[in-house]
Amino acid sequence: MSEEKLRTEEFKVNGEQLLEKIKELIAEGNIRRVRILNDDDRTLIDIPLTVGVVGVLLLPQLAAIGAIAALVGKCTILVDRQETE
């Protein structure tokens, strides 16, 4: 029986890099949750990702991330990844 563990990774990016980095992380797979924080560590958006959520289902979230990217200078991306043992 495999046990699911989550590992959190942190990435500091500027607004222009935000959307591209999110797309890259989602393409890598095994992502369970993405949070974007501003410079004051306040959550701007929190996106839970379930297994198999891709493509059209992510379009509204990606549009919101694009809008955030236009407004922020620097931000932090927190990613919860699934690890199986």
N, C-alpha and C positions, 0 to 999 in steps of 0.2 A: 504494500500500500504506500503510495507516495503522499507526502505531506507538503502542502503549499506554504511557502514562506514568501514574505514580501521584503524587498530591499529598496530603500529610497536613495535615489541619486539626485544630485543638485547641479544645475548648469546656470551660469551667469551669462546672459546675452543682452545685446542692445535691441532696440525695437525693430531694426531692419532684419536682424537674424532670427527673430522669434518664430515666425510662421514656418520658415524653412527648417529650423531645428525641430519643431513639433512634428512636422511631416516625416522627417528623418527618424525620429524616435518611434513613431507609430509604425513605420515601415519595418523597423527592426523586430517588432513583435513583442510578445510577453509583457506588454504594458497593461497595468490594471487601473492606473489613475494618473492624471496630469493636473498639476496645480501651477498657476502662474501668479507670482507675488510681485508687488511693486517694491521700490526702494525702502519703504517703511515696513516691509514684511506683511503687508495686508494682502489677502487673497483677492485677486482680480477675477479669476475664473477657476473653477474646479470641475474637471471632466472625468467622471468614472467611465472606464472603458471595459466592456465585457468581451469575452472571447467571441471572435467572429464579427465584431463591429468594424466595418470598413466602408470605404467608398461613399455612397450617397448618404448613408446614415451619419457620417461625420461632417458633411458640408455645413450645417448650421454652426457647429462648434468652430470649424476652421474659419468661417466668416467672422465670428465673434473674435477669434484670436487675431485675425487681420485688422480688425477695428482697434483692438487693444494695442497692437504693434504700432499703429499710426499715432497713438497718444502717449506712449511711454518712451522714455529715453533708455533706461536700463531696467532689466527685470530678472527674476530668478525663476527657473523652471524646476519644479520638484516632480520627479517621476517615481512612481511605485512600480517595481518590476516583480514578476512572479519568478520564484526559483523553486524548482522541484528537486527533491532528494531521492 
